[in-house]
Amino acid sequence: MMTGSASEPRSRINLRWIAEQVGVHPSTVSRALDASKRHLVADDVAERIIAAADKLGYRPDPVAASLRTRRSTLVGVLVPDITNPVFSPIISGIAEVLGEEGYSTIVADAGAGRDQRLRLVDELAARRVDGLILATVGRNDEVLQHCLAAGLKVVLVNRADDAGRTASVVSDDMAGMALAVNHLAALGHRKIGHIAGPSSLSTGHLRRQGFEKVMAAHQLAVPTGAIVEANAYERDEGERAAAALLAAYPGITAIAAANDLLALGAYRALAARGLTCPGDVSVVGHNDMPLVDMVEPPLTTVRIGPREMGREAAKLLLARMSDPAGAIRRVMLEPTLVIRRSTAQPRAK
């Protein structure tokens, strides 16, 4: 017979207390309150336990549970710039898949500094996260090595390291840039410039390689000054790089940018010089981040599928957590070209 009530102090409302009220062992209560193990308890007993827990206002203690199971059901997600709209759908895809499996996500803006990123990793490890998803890594990343040395389960998203030390989900960056240049060449552009992303990042490195390769395939020249590298994936850097590109490459009629923020920076550089897009210079972005269809002109860009990227990263991490010794997988998603009004045939001279 139950003698307790919902007015009992919260500190006493634990598995042992419920067990005493129902007259069963605490391990039986634990199994009944765990949906994955409830089948091990007789239906009528499980119903009594659940009813008692509800009446007493029992809420699981996640800290105590993590100590018992050595699992926190927490996953850390590090992004380099949380204000960059491309990361929102990636994070959403990650949270959707992990949430279905009972995991919660902790999202951290890691910034650009090595020390800050190392500190965040250590703080998340101290909170006993079960795994990490990193959207921050460079091609030879010290923070990734720190994670692996600490025994953390890690998956990379949107970027990869050169050594392939852990699982990753990326877009086919070279193929994406080929889509952009092929589109511009088909419109009749012959003087095409490239705003490259930072060469320390796989996206910047591979998209530049893709640009050079497809330009050669079209027998189009890439003279000195036709490629300008941005120091970061930021609009201001896109404006600076586009201004340098316009100054160094007379007669340029099109720009293929390594991401959408760089492309939007190119819009500003063109406007500052009294040039129009696409009348004077066509512009293609990369990523298809949210709202680039709302700018003027709406941006032609390469869609990388960030939400699907996030979902796939979460699936890889779940596999890694269940089988840490399993094979390291790299998922490469096929990009598509989204044609809007920032590209057109070059104006007749």
Secondary structure, DSSP 8 states (H G I E B T S, - for coil): -----TTS-GGG-SHHHHHHHHTS-HHHHHHHT-TTTGGGS-HHHHHHHHHHHHHHT----HHHHHHHHS---EEEEEES-TTSTTHHHHHHHHHHHHHHTT-EEEEEE--S-HHHHHHHHHHHHHTT-SEEEES---TT-HHHHHHHHTT--EEEES---TT--SEEEEE-HHHHHHHHHHHHHHHT--SEEEEE--TTSHHHHHHHHHHHHHHHHTT----TTSEEE-SSSSHHHHHHHHHHHHHHSTT--EEEESSHHHHHHHHHHHHHTT--TTTT-EEEEEE--TTTTSSSS--EEEE--HHHHHHHHHHHHHHHHH-TTS---EEEE--EEE--SS-------
